[in-house]
Amino acid sequence: MADGGAREGSPSGPARRAGGRGLNVVSLVGRLARDPDVRTTETGIQRAWFVLAVPRTAVGRDGRRDADFIPVIAWRRLASVVADHLRAGRLVGVAGHLRVEQMDAEGGRRTAVEVVAEQVVFLDAPPRPSPAEE
């Protein structure tokens, strides 16, 4: 078709581009900034929410490397694994996708961004229990 493949009655312009193919892939490596917050929804689905501190590649003027603190959410079985094995300070890799939500709040419109984890890989050994804990 000479018009780039558009058929009569099909959307064109931005409406057509908004659908179709997209790519939303996030890969992060960092340390948990705090212990995961694990809860169960009203429908019985477990979810774990945690913040991953990911060091930036550039060093600041003061010679220090800043970090981005990125919220991550894991659902169902992955949430259970996170709850059972991760604590603040653990080094992990997270693969997932980005979710962005717009909401109205006091003072105007707010944007919430988080990574929905599809895979969490443990990159360090769990801390050994102290002799007092054994």
C-alpha positions, -999 to +999 in steps of 0.1 A: +000+000+000+013+034-009+001+050+023+026+031+045+002+002+051-028+020+066-061+005+058-094+024+055-109+027+090-076+020+108-060+046+131-033+068+117-008+092+132-002+090+169-030+066+176-015+041+153+020+045+167+009+042+203-001+006+198+020-019+180+055-028+190+072-014+220+101-024+242+101-020+280+131-038+295+149-028+327+181-044+341+196-032+373+224-042+397+225-027+432+220-032+469+188-032+488+185+002+506+162-013+533+144-046+541+116-055+517+081-045+527+061-077+522+023-077+522-006-098+509-034-081+489-071-085+498-073-111+471-045-132+486-016-122+463+017-117+479+038-086+469+072-074+480+083-038+476+119-027+480+143+001+471+174-007+451+204+016+454+221+016+420+255+035+418+258+060+390+286+055+365+299+091+368+318+104+398+307+137+412+329+168+417+335+158+453+350+125+441+320+104+454+298+082+434+261+090+439+234+064+436+199+063+423+173+048+446+148+029+425+116+013+438+110-023+428+079-045+432+078-083+430+046-103+429+035-138+438+062-165+441+090-140+434+077-119+463+079-149+486+115-156+475+124-119+481+107-120+515+126-152+526+161-143+513+167-106+510+176-080+536+190-045+535+225-044+520+222-076+498+236-072+462+210-083+436+204-081+399+168-072+388+153-078+354+118-065+347+099-037+332+091-001+340+057+010+352+047+047+352+015+059+368+000+094+366-022+105+395-038+136+408-027+147+442-027+178+464-007+204+446-011+190+411-004+159+391+022+134+404+041+106+386+050+074+403+077+052+387+087+017+397+103-014+383+081-046+382+106-074+388+103-105+366+136-120+379+158-113+409+193-128+410+213-130+442+248-117+435+264-121+469+263-148+496+238-144+524+253-131+557+264-158+580+246-160+613+266-148+643+276-175+668+250-160+692+222-167+666+231-204+660 
